[in-house]
Amino acid sequence: QLKGGCSCCQKHFEGNFVEIRVSDNGSGIDPVVVKRIFEPFYTTKEVGEGTGLGLSVIAGIVHNANGYILLESEVGVGTTFRMLFAYQ
């Protein structure tokens, strides 16, 4: 049993979930950037280096499957994306 709020849409959830977790031990994500990270076309990369669509597409796929995303990140430590999919 898990409950919380989606990092993408802020919707509250509660229930049983299958979880897919993707983590790295990279530089982490600045808290200012975290607020916008799921917006289409938002990117911190230089022009020509990315479109800013990756995470917005993932969020759309997860939400279309009635799922949620949890983002945990600490600058200098790394980032974890947890994608939660309800099951009965």
Backbone as CSV, one residue per row, in Angstrom:
resi,resn,N_x,N_y,N_z,CA_x,CA_y,CA_z,C_x,C_y,C_z
1,GLN,0.854,-1.181,0.000,0.000,0.000,0.000,0.897,1.240,0.000
2,LEU,0.699,2.103,-0.980,1.519,3.301,-1.131,0.603,4.485,-1.341
3,LYS,0.962,5.621,-0.767,0.210,6.846,-1.021,1.173,8.006,-1.122
4,GLY,0.758,9.015,-1.872,1.604,10.183,-2.069,1.026,11.088,-3.124
5,GLY,1.892,11.908,-3.726,1.480,12.824,-4.778,2.397,12.696,-5.973
6,CYS,1.832,12.726,-7.146,2.589,12.611,-8.392,3.489,13.850,-8.561
7,SER,4.756,13.624,-8.832,5.696,14.729,-9.035,5.408,15.507,-10.303
8,CYS,4.682,14.910,-11.215,4.391,15.539,-12.498,3.104,16.361,-12.441
9,CYS,1.999,15.716,-12.059,0.692,16.381,-12.115,0.166,16.794,-10.735
10,GLN,0.872,16.421,-9.671,0.527,16.748,-8.284,-0.724,16.029,-7.787
11,LYS,-1.274,15.108,-8.570,-2.469,14.374,-8.176,-2.133,13.395,-7.046
12,HIS,-3.011,13.337,-6.056,-2.830,12.416,-4.934,-3.190,10.999,-5.362
13,PHE,-2.437,10.022,-4.860,-2.735,8.630,-5.166,-2.590,7.771,-3.918
14,GLU,-3.262,6.645,-3.951,-3.172,5.672,-2.868,-3.558,4.311,-3.431
15,GLY,-2.834,3.277,-3.053,-3.170,1.936,-3.508,-1.959,1.054,-3.656
16,ASN,-2.162,-0.033,-4.380,-1.093,-0.985,-4.663,-0.573,-0.729,-6.068
17,PHE,0.737,-0.747,-6.219,1.355,-0.392,-7.481,2.487,-1.334,-7.841
18,VAL,2.667,-1.523,-9.142,3.887,-2.097,-9.682,4.794,-0.904,-9.948
19,GLU,6.062,-1.019,-9.591,6.973,0.114,-9.712,8.125,-0.198,-10.654
20,ILE,8.398,0.749,-11.542,9.608,0.717,-12.357,10.458,1.882,-11.872
21,ARG,11.668,1.571,-11.472,12.554,2.581,-10.895,13.795,2.731,-11.769
22,VAL,14.126,3.984,-12.106,15.333,4.283,-12.877,16.147,5.278,-12.069
23,SER,17.401,4.916,-11.772,18.255,5.751,-10.925,19.609,5.988,-11.572
24,ASP,20.233,7.078,-11.170,21.627,7.312,-11.534,22.340,7.959,-10.352
25,ASN,23.637,7.985,-10.417,24.423,8.648,-9.376,25.136,9.852,-9.974
26,GLY,24.417,10.545,-10.852,24.957,11.711,-11.551,24.922,12.961,-10.701
27,SER,24.805,14.091,-11.353,24.902,15.389,-10.680,23.618,15.806,-9.972
28,GLY,22.525,15.063,-10.176,21.249,15.453,-9.576,20.601,16.572,-10.371
29,ILE,19.395,16.941,-9.974,18.638,17.969,-10.680,18.379,19.132,-9.729
30,ASP,18.726,20.320,-10.158,18.524,21.528,-9.367,17.041,21.676,-9.034
31,PRO,16.693,22.013,-7.777,15.286,22.160,-7.389,14.506,23.153,-8.247
32,VAL,15.146,24.174,-8.775,14.474,25.138,-9.652,14.055,24.447,-10.951
33,VAL,14.894,23.566,-11.469,14.617,22.839,-12.703,13.533,21.791,-12.472
34,VAL,13.536,21.147,-11.300,12.564,20.091,-10.990,11.134,20.585,-11.188
35,LYS,10.873,21.833,-10.873,9.516,22.382,-10.990,9.010,22.394,-12.429
36,ARG,9.927,22.390,-13.407,9.519,22.509,-14.816,9.891,21.295,-15.662
37,ILE,10.490,20.309,-15.074,11.140,19.225,-15.820,10.193,18.431,-16.726
38,PHE,8.907,18.377,-16.403,7.959,17.608,-17.207,7.246,18.464,-18.266
39,GLU,7.567,19.751,-18.353,6.949,20.638,-19.343,7.483,20.318,-20.739
40,PRO,6.587,20.230,-21.733,7.063,20.030,-23.105,7.976,21.171,-23.542
41,PHE,9.048,20.842,-24.210,10.023,21.771,-24.781,10.895,22.478,-23.756
42,TYR,10.752,22.155,-22.470,11.663,22.739,-21.475,12.960,21.942,-21.484
43,THR,14.066,22.621,-21.625,15.366,21.960,-21.595,16.407,22.886,-20.992
44,THR,17.409,22.286,-20.396,18.545,23.049,-19.876,19.749,22.888,-20.794
45,LYS,19.559,22.161,-21.893,20.655,21.903,-22.833,20.813,23.059,-23.813
46,GLU,21.973,23.117,-24.428,22.255,24.131,-25.440,21.379,23.898,-26.669
47,VAL,21.185,24.944,-27.468,20.414,24.844,-28.704,21.027,23.760,-29.588
48,GLY,20.179,22.890,-30.104,20.638,21.801,-30.957,21.031,20.540,-30.204
49,GLU,21.011,20.579,-28.880,21.426,19.432,-28.067,20.249,18.599,-27.567
50,GLY,19.051,19.108,-27.660,17.879,18.364,-27.203,16.621,19.169,-27.411
51,THR,15.479,18.477,-27.466,14.217,19.162,-27.742,13.412,19.459,-26.487
52,GLY,13.734,18.808,-25.382,12.946,18.997,-24.174,11.647,18.216,-24.196
53,LEU,11.576,17.178,-25.002,10.348,16.394,-25.092,10.421,15.063,-24.339
54,GLY,11.600,14.607,-23.990,11.761,13.282,-23.409,10.896,13.015,-22.194
55,LEU,11.021,13.828,-21.154,10.267,13.576,-19.924,8.783,13.880,-20.077
56,SER,8.427,14.829,-20.950,6.999,15.087,-21.157,6.340,13.917,-21.877
57,VAL,7.063,13.278,-22.787,6.536,12.091,-23.467,6.381,10.945,-22.472
58,ILE,7.384,10.717,-21.647,7.306,9.663,-20.623,6.123,9.923,-19.700
59,ALA,5.964,11.166,-19.266,4.842,11.505,-18.378,3.513,11.207,-19.064
60,GLY,3.395,11.520,-20.344,2.166,11.222,-21.075,1.882,9.737,-21.143
61,ILE,2.906,8.941,-21.396,2.743,7.487,-21.455,2.304,6.941,-20.101
62,VAL,2.977,7.372,-19.037,2.651,6.893,-17.686,1.235,7.303,-17.299
63,HIS,0.867,8.552,-17.551,-0.475,9.016,-17.195,-1.560,8.344,-18.038
64,ASN,-1.283,8.071,-19.306,-2.255,7.368,-20.144,-2.510,5.952,-19.645
65,ALA,-1.552,5.400,-18.919,-1.713,4.071,-18.317,-2.231,4.187,-16.879
66,ASN,-2.774,5.359,-16.528,-3.278,5.635,-15.178,-2.200,5.461,-14.110
67,GLY,-0.978,5.844,-14.456,0.144,5.740,-13.527,0.553,7.090,-12.991
68,TYR,1.579,7.047,-12.146,2.102,8.249,-11.489,3.619,8.211,-11.529
69,ILE,4.229,9.373,-11.365,5.684,9.465,-11.349,6.116,10.141,-10.051
70,LEU,7.098,9.541,-9.404,7.739,10.155,-8.249,9.175,10.481,-8.639
71,LEU,9.605,11.682,-8.358,10.966,12.117,-8.664,11.678,12.411,-7.358
72,GLU,12.819,11.766,-7.182,13.672,12.012,-6.022,15.037,12.413,-6.559
73,SER,15.520,13.583,-6.182,16.810,14.032,-6.690,17.518,14.879,-5.657
74,GLU,18.823,14.710,-5.590,19.642,15.519,-4.711,20.878,15.956,-5.498
75,VAL,21.103,17.264,-5.556,22.236,17.805,-6.303,23.525,17.204,-5.750
76,GLY,24.354,16.712,-6.638,25.628,16.116,-6.263,25.536,14.655,-5.862
77,VAL,24.329,14.108,-5.790,24.144,12.720,-5.353,23.540,11.859,-6.457
78,GLY,22.480,12.337,-7.110,21.839,11.570,-8.169,20.339,11.750,-8.188
79,THR,19.696,10.990,-9.065,18.258,11.132,-9.308,17.613,9.762,-9.460
80,THR,16.384,9.644,-8.958,15.585,8.444,-9.150,14.203,8.848,-9.632
81,PHE,13.776,8.234,-10.730,12.403,8.356,-11.212,11.702,7.053,-10.870
82,ARG,10.557,7.144,-10.174,9.753,5.966,-9.839,8.433,6.073,-10.588
83,MET,8.183,5.141,-11.485,6.928,5.118,-12.244,6.037,4.058,-11.627
84,LEU,4.852,4.479,-11.196,3.945,3.604,-10.474,2.721,3.288,-11.320
85,PHE,2.388,2.003,-11.405,1.224,1.544,-12.166,0.331,0.723,-11.253
86,ALA,-0.931,1.133,-11.128,-1.867,0.475,-10.209,-2.163,-0.950,-10.657
87,TYR,-2.380,-1.821,-9.661,-2.856,-3.169,-9.936,-3.814,-3.562,-8.823
88,GLN,-4.662,-4.551,-9.095,-5.663,-4.968,-8.129,-5.265,-6.262,-7.471
